[in-house]
């Protein structure tokens, strides 16, 4: 954590905890660079305003399940929940063009939820 200064409040990214969700255990897949970097990448791809408060509309979430190949690329991506085709396509594009992933030791599916 970086020190921002004494007596000043650090401006928090409003979407830091709400834009992506994941289910983890000790052997979960993880984006290379960590969840915070992945979250920032998703925010950028969605053109979200990070200075406003986060409002999560649970009808605007896309849930994705996928496997990870030896090179760290997601494949066999399946949408398990989505409000519409446009958001499904955007979520798949974000995942495919995003960072590499660490591969869990077991062939288990990774799960990510993106809040639009």
N, C-alpha and C positions, 0 to 999 in steps of 0.2 A: 504494500500500500504506500502510495506516495504522500509525503507531507505537503499539504496545500498552503499552510500558513497558520499562524496563531491568531485566534480571534475571528477567523473568517470561516464561513460555512461553505463547504464544498457543494457545488451544484450537483445534485444527483440526477443521473439519467433516469427519466420517468419510466422508461420501458425496461430498465435493467432486469427486473424480475418477472415481467409479464409477457414479453414478446415470444419467448420460447419456454417450453417446459420439457422436461425429460424424466425418464424413469431410470434410476441408476442402482446398481449394486456394486460390489467390489470388482466385478469383471465386466462392467458395462462398456459399450463402445463410447468413444468420446472424440469430439472434433480436435484435430491437432491445433494447438494454440490455446485450448481451453474453451469453456462454455462462455466466458465473458467476451472473448474475441468473436466467437460464433454469433453471439447475440448482437454484437455491434455490426457484424456483417449483414445479418438479417435485417436489422433496423435500416441500414443503408440501402439495401435492396428494395425494401418496402417504402422508402422515402418517408419515413416517420419523423414527425417533429418530436425531438427528445426533450423539449423544454416544457411541454404540457403534461398534465397528469395522465397517467395511464388509465384508460378505461377498457376493461376487457369485456367484450361482447362474446359470450360463450357460443353464440351462433356463428361467429366469424372465426372459427378455428379450423385448421387443417391438420389432421393427424396423419403422420407418415410412418410406415414400417419399412425397413430395408436391411439388406445384408451388406457386408463390407468385404471387398476383394483384397488380395494380398498387397496391392499397391495403395490401399486406403480409400478406394473409390466406392461410393454407394452404388449398389445395383439391386435388381429385383425390388424396386421401389413400389410400394402399394399405398394408396390412399385409403385409410380406414374410416375417415370422417371428413366431410367437406360440405360447405354450404352451396358451392357452385363450381362449375368447370373452370372458370377464370382463376379462382383462387387455388384450385387444385394444380393447374398448370404452372402458376407462379411459384407455388411451394416446391413443386418438383424441379423447376428451373433453379431455384435458390439452392436446393440440396445438391443437385448435379454440378453446379458451377462453383460451389463453395469449397471450403478447405477439405483436405484429406481427413480421414478418420482413423483412430487407433482400432485395431481389430481385436475383439475379445477372444480369449483362448477357445471358447466353445463357439460353435456355429449358431449363435442366437441372433435374433432380429433386434436391431436398434430401433428405438421409437423416439420420435420428436413431434412436438405439437407446436405449430406456429400460429400465433394470434395475429390476425389481420386487423 
